[in-house]
Amino acid sequence: MSTTQIKCKCGALYQRVEDEQPLEEKGSFECGLCGKEIERWSSTHWPSFVLIEKPGASPSARKSGRTQTS
């Protein structure tokens, strides 16, 4: 299992966790904020994504893990 961070062009930051599975799977992931495709795969390595920072989050919110809401 590997963990990385990936950033969408809109500024959303995601934690990406990849886990190896016995079967190959095809899929894609789109940003939950802007809808842009971030990744496409066809592999036995299945990624999962968790939003960890919204675009425009204040520096104090980044440190505490909170994001600003409008």
The 8 nearest C-alpha neighbors of each residue, nearest first, counted from 0:
[[1, 18, 17, 19, 2, 16, 44, 46],
 [2, 0, 17, 16, 3, 18, 15, 46],
 [1, 3, 16, 15, 17, 0, 14, 4],
 [4, 2, 15, 14, 16, 5, 1, 13],
 [5, 3, 14, 15, 13, 6, 12, 2],
 [4, 6, 13, 12, 14, 15, 3, 7],
 [7, 5, 12, 11, 10, 13, 8, 4],
 [6, 8, 9, 11, 10, 12, 37, 5],
 [7, 9, 10, 6, 11, 35, 37, 33],
 [10, 8, 7, 11, 54, 33, 6, 32],
 [11, 9, 54, 7, 8, 6, 12, 53],
 [12, 10, 53, 54, 7, 6, 52, 9],
 [13, 11, 6, 52, 51, 5, 50, 10],
 [14, 12, 50, 49, 5, 51, 4, 48],
 [13, 15, 4, 49, 48, 3, 51, 50],
 [16, 14, 48, 3, 4, 2, 47, 13],
 [17, 15, 2, 47, 46, 1, 48, 3],
 [18, 16, 46, 1, 45, 0, 44, 47],
 [17, 19, 0, 45, 44, 46, 20, 16],
 [18, 20, 44, 43, 45, 17, 0, 21],
 [19, 21, 43, 22, 44, 18, 45, 23],
 [20, 22, 43, 23, 19, 44, 24, 42],
 [23, 21, 20, 43, 24, 42, 19, 44],
 [24, 22, 43, 42, 41, 21, 25, 20],
 [25, 23, 41, 42, 43, 22, 26, 45],
 [26, 24, 41, 40, 42, 23, 27, 39],
 [25, 27, 40, 39, 24, 41, 28, 38],
 [26, 28, 39, 38, 40, 29, 36, 25],
 [27, 29, 38, 37, 36, 39, 30, 26],
 [30, 28, 36, 35, 34, 37, 31, 27],
 [31, 29, 34, 35, 32, 33, 36, 37],
 [30, 32, 34, 33, 29, 50, 35, 11],
 [31, 33, 30, 34, 11, 9, 53, 35],
 [34, 32, 30, 35, 31, 9, 29, 7],
 [33, 35, 30, 29, 31, 32, 36, 37],
 [36, 34, 29, 30, 33, 37, 7, 8],
 [37, 35, 29, 28, 38, 30, 34, 27],
 [36, 38, 29, 28, 35, 30, 7, 39],
 [37, 39, 28, 27, 36, 40, 29, 26],
 [40, 38, 27, 26, 28, 37, 41, 36],
 [41, 39, 26, 25, 42, 27, 38, 24],
 [42, 40, 25, 24, 23, 26, 39, 43],
 [41, 43, 23, 44, 24, 40, 25, 45],
 [42, 44, 23, 20, 22, 19, 45, 24],
 [45, 43, 19, 42, 18, 17, 20, 46],
 [46, 44, 18, 17, 43, 19, 47, 42],
 [47, 45, 17, 16, 18, 15, 44, 48],
 [46, 48, 16, 15, 17, 45, 49, 14],
 [49, 47, 15, 14, 13, 16, 50, 46],
 [48, 50, 14, 13, 51, 15, 47, 12],
 [51, 49, 13, 52, 12, 14, 48, 11],
 [50, 52, 13, 12, 49, 14, 53, 64],
 [53, 51, 12, 11, 50, 54, 66, 56],
 [52, 54, 11, 56, 55, 66, 12, 10],
 [55, 53, 10, 11, 56, 52, 9, 12],
 [54, 56, 57, 53, 67, 10, 66, 52],
 [57, 55, 66, 67, 54, 53, 60, 61],
 [56, 58, 60, 59, 55, 61, 67, 66],
 [59, 57, 61, 60, 62, 56, 63, 55],
 [60, 58, 62, 61, 57, 63, 65, 56],
 [59, 61, 65, 63, 57, 66, 62, 58],
 [62, 60, 58, 64, 59, 63, 65, 57],
 [63, 61, 59, 60, 64, 58, 65, 57],
 [62, 64, 60, 65, 61, 59, 66, 58],
 [65, 63, 61, 62, 60, 66, 51, 52],
 [66, 64, 60, 63, 61, 67, 62, 52],
 [67, 65, 56, 60, 53, 68, 52, 64],
 [68, 66, 56, 69, 57, 65, 60, 55],
 [69, 67, 66, 56, 53, 65, 55, 57],
 [68, 67, 66, 55, 56, 53, 54, 57]]
